[in-house]
Amino acid sequence: MSKSKQSSQIYEPQVYEDEEKTLIETMTNLSAFISEDDETEYPAEEKDGITDLTDFSCVIVVDNMPISHKVKKLEQVMRRVFGQIGTINNLELPTDEDKSGTMKTIGIALLEFASKEQATSAVKKINGWKLDKRHTFVVNHYADVHRYLQMPDEYKDPSHAEFQKNSPVKLPLGENLLTWLTDKFQRDQFVVRYTNDTEVHWCEYNPTPPVMVYNGEAQKKEGKNWCELYVNWSPQGTYLATFHHPGIALWGGKGFNKLMRFSHSGVQFLTFSPKENYMITWNGQTGDKASQAIKVFNVKTGQCMRPFSYTFVPEQSQWPNFKWSADDSYIARLDRQKDNDLICVYSVPQMNLLDQKSIRAPNVTTFSWSPTDNVLAYWSPEDGNTPARITLQAIPSRKILKQKNLFNVVDCKMHWHPQGHFLCVQVTRHTRTKKKTFTNFEIFRMRDPDVPVENFELKERVDDFAWEKNDGVRFGIVHSDSETRANVSFYTMTKLVGGDKLDFLHTHTDRPCNKLYWSTMGNYLVIAGQKSPHNGVLEFYDCDAEESLATHEHFMCTGVEWGPSGRICASVVSQAIFDTPSMRHQLESGYRLWSFQGTSLHQVQQQQFYSFEWRPRPTSLLTGQARADVLAPKNIKEQKEKFRSIDKLLKNSREAMEARKMIIMRNKFREDMQKLRDELSKDHSKRVATLGYDDTDETKWNLVTEDYSEIIESREDVVNE
């Protein structure tokens, strides 16, 4: 195998997938070759001449192999499997005698390939291949194994210089990527993108302007743009990703240092894994020829773990084609091969197909992962006499947790509870005459044994569904038959585990709305009316008290974003970067900050405003009981006073800073005036000689006063006596 051909096999996704299928077929039959009951003799292959191992870059070590007396047969199998990667110059299977004196393998093998590229390809493609329940190949370079053996038995912390030298992420001494969480005022950050600027701000919890953190000043000095296209935070707020034409750049730390670059020309979409270990990008291209359309990267090392072509585009949505599991262990996508609809699940970081086979899901249209568990939910529409079906399947065991058949289905939408406690499937169905539609809600209790399902029905059109956040058990639905007014109904599941039944709570009637936005802390929400005919009505609502707190209008509002603390929310009027909005839309674009009670805190209007995004916070380490203790009635008063004092301190600090600025400006003005007086006094004699009089002597001035009057309006009123 030539080096040029080998290089194409490393980077071409289609060739990669073809080789993967061939390897699967070989590995599937591997157990037959090593069975102790099989006495068939296989013709021996001619061995390559043994060469001296002078260049260990071509040598790999295969571990976790079967221990077998069939040494020759196992050697034949190894040559068949690894021979597909490249030319094997040498293969050694170390053996040992058992108690009966028979030679058997010890579970490892040494292989020498014809080139370093072939050895690297073997490590990449076969490491992690699962032979059976007990054996999964572990493949490493010989040099790596040698390096592991040379490591000391006791761990010693490296120096900062040594750590920085070996780490792909560079940070100044004393900095870390979580510095922003140590803010003594517990403020949240957000990023805005407009025109050619990208800015990160601290959000103040009182009616004062946000404080600038960073706006790409270092890049501007070099004549560069900090961000060329889009900008995104990672799920836990550790990284800020900026889009550029050559690829993605990650930034972090107190001063937003550049941490890593990921090459992907024309990148348009980005999805981080929930734990921020990996990310996947797409440049918007589809088809077999776009072999580098999708790339999966390791965030820590910057390495592209595997590229994919985007050959199957689902009808409902184009992105994300790949979706991450909650613990970063798996990534899945929809695919279609030979008219078979599949869900392909890949194990990470090996990027191998799980159990070497896909999940068959006939007519599957969409799927999603649980936010907290390795559970797949997917639905398939009706096909002839086969009903539509909702399936919940555990990964990696592939155990079917629950299936639900549905009839007369038009469409399905899946809504996971933020903590994965429930799954609501919103099913739009038609009547038998197919003249009308109605909506069924099938709610799966994921924490209960056997996953019981509760359901209810609404005859009206459903505009939105939203779960309460922060371990809440309530949800809200916007429903109506009118285009201008709607009702908002609230329901409860009573308990996270072992709830008695689904209960109706109350309905907030006759509201100009079509969207719900729950606070990140639960209870409070914004009932919003977006797009025509509402055009930006925002109602702040207390679900516990069943009370409207305030109603405002942010004209042409396109979205509402709650901050991680739940104390502040932002309403946004934005546009896509390449869109050409109306003049009115451009004049209204920008954002407004509100308290959870609906008090306006700050407003910014900015033409060509593209995005507003809060910086996420990592998941709280407090247990449910610890969180409940903090919010207990005996502690809540103390917590309120604490935050009031912080807000007061912030306000006083802000006022002191403003006063200090005014004093500095006043003193600067006085200094400038004194300089002018000094310059004037220096030229006093020359000026008197030129003018013939002293213009600074006020006793020689003549003061003239003139009165000027003007009739602005005249009116006569007739008064009857």
Secondary structure, DSSP 8 states (H G I E B T S, - for coil): --HHHHHHHHH-HHHHHHHHHHHHHHHHTHHHHH-TT------------------GGGEEEEES----S-HHHHHHHHHHHHTTTS-EEEEE--EEE-TTS-EEE-S-EEEEESSHHHHHHHHHHHTT-B-SSS-B-EEEEHHHHHHHHTS-SS-----HHHHHHH-SS---TT--TTGGGG-TT--EEEEEEETTEEEEEEE-SSSS--EEEE-SHHHHHTT--S-SS-EEE-TTSS-EEEE-SSEEEEEETTTTEEEEEEE-TT--EEEE-TTSSEEEEE-S--STT-TTSEEEEETTT--EEEEE------SS--S-SEEE-TTSSEEEEEEEETTEEEEEEEETTTTEEGGGS-EE-TT--EEEE-SSSSEEEEEE--BTTB-EEEEEEETTT--EEEEEEE-SEEEEEEEE-TTSSEEEEEEEEE-TTSS-EEEEEEEEETTSTT--EEEEEE-SEEEEEEE-SSS--EEEEEEES-SS-EEEEEEE-S-SSS----EEEEEEEEES-SEEEE-TTSSEEEEEE-STTTSSEEEEEETTTTEEEEEEE-TT--EEEE-TTSSEEEEEE---TT----HHHHHH-EEEEEETTS-EEEEEE-SSEEEEEE---------HHHHHHHTSHHHHHHHHHHHHHHHHHHHHHHHHHHHHHHHHHHHHHHHHHHHHHHHHHHTHHHHHHHHSS-TT-GGG---------------------
